[in-house]
């Protein structure tokens, strides 16, 4: 899914997910967001711009710190073949339902591979 204008997003119900989708996707019969059980899961998404997506390695990690009641969502991008054009990429993960008293932090790391 392509959502413009955000770096990180958390969805706890299908209504907020559907509202975030562009109109073209919202009305697409192939979208099956109803298959997500939001009673058991939270959907986390993070997006960024990369130079030439075919020349980038993108890694998503999610860490939970129970003592601090925080989830850290990290998106690491290694650009192997930087180019002048930019492309938008997003990564998504379903995690066990995040309690309402937890904080969610988003971090992005962009690296250019040195030869």
C-alpha positions in Angstrom: 0.0 0.0 0.0 1.2 3.5 -0.8 0.4 6.2 1.7 1.9 9.6 1.0 3.0 12.1 3.6 4.0 9.9 6.6 7.1 8.1 7.8 5.4 5.8 10.3 1.8 4.7 11.0 0.1 2.4 13.4 -3.3 0.9 12.7 -5.4 -0.7 15.5 -8.6 -1.1 13.5 -9.8 -1.6 10.0 -11.6 1.8 9.9 -8.5 3.8 10.4 -6.6 1.7 7.9 -9.3 2.1 5.3 -9.4 5.9 5.9 -5.6 6.1 5.3 -5.7 4.4 2.0 -5.9 6.5 -1.2 -9.4 6.4 -2.8 -8.2 4.2 -5.7 -7.1 1.5 -3.2 -10.0 1.9 -0.9 -12.5 1.1 -3.7 -10.4 -1.8 -5.0 -12.2 -5.2 -4.6 -8.9 -7.0 -4.3 -8.0 -5.3 -1.1 -8.7 -7.6 1.8 -8.0 -5.6 4.9 -11.0 -7.3 6.6 -8.7 -10.4 6.9 -6.7 -8.7 9.6 -7.9 -9.5 13.1 -7.4 -6.2 14.9 -8.5 -7.8 18.2 -5.3 -9.8 18.2 -2.9 -7.7 16.0 -1.6 -4.2 15.3 -0.5 -3.2 11.8 2.6 -1.1 11.7 3.8 0.6 8.5 6.8 2.8 7.7 7.8 4.4 4.4 10.6 6.5 3.0 12.1 7.7 -0.3 15.0 5.7 -1.8 17.1 6.2 -4.9 16.3 3.4 -7.4 14.5 0.7 -5.3 16.2 -2.1 -7.3 19.5 -0.9 -6.0 18.5 -0.6 -2.3 18.5 -3.1 0.5 15.6 -2.3 2.9 15.4 -3.9 6.4 12.5 -3.5 8.9 13.0 -4.4 12.5 10.7 -4.0 15.5 12.0 -4.2 19.0 9.9 -4.3 22.2 11.2 -3.0 25.5 8.8 -4.1 28.2 10.6 -2.2 31.0 10.1 1.1 29.2 6.8 0.2 27.5 8.0 1.1 24.1 8.2 -0.5 20.6 11.0 0.8 18.3 10.3 0.4 14.6 13.5 0.8 12.6 13.8 1.1 8.8 17.3 0.7 7.5 18.0 1.5 3.9 21.4 0.7 2.2 21.6 2.4 -1.2 23.9 0.3 -3.4 23.3 2.2 -6.7 22.2 5.8 -5.8 20.5 7.6 -8.7 18.9 10.9 -9.4 15.3 9.5 -9.3 13.6 8.9 -6.0 11.1 6.1 -5.4 8.8 5.6 -2.4 8.9 2.3 -0.5 6.9 1.1 2.5 7.3 -1.9 4.8 4.5 -3.4 6.9 4.4 -5.8 9.8 1.6 -7.4 11.9 2.6 -7.7 15.5 0.7 -9.0 18.5 -1.8 -6.3 19.7 0.2 -3.4 21.2 -1.2 -2.3 24.6 -2.6 1.3 24.7 -0.1 2.3 27.4 2.9 1.5 25.1 4.7 4.2 23.0 5.8 3.5 19.5 8.9 5.2 18.1 10.0 5.2 14.4 13.6 5.5 13.3 15.0 5.6 9.8 18.6 5.0 8.8 19.8 5.7 5.3 23.3 4.6 4.2 25.1 4.9 0.9 27.3 1.9 0.2 30.9 2.9 -0.3 32.8 0.9 -2.9 
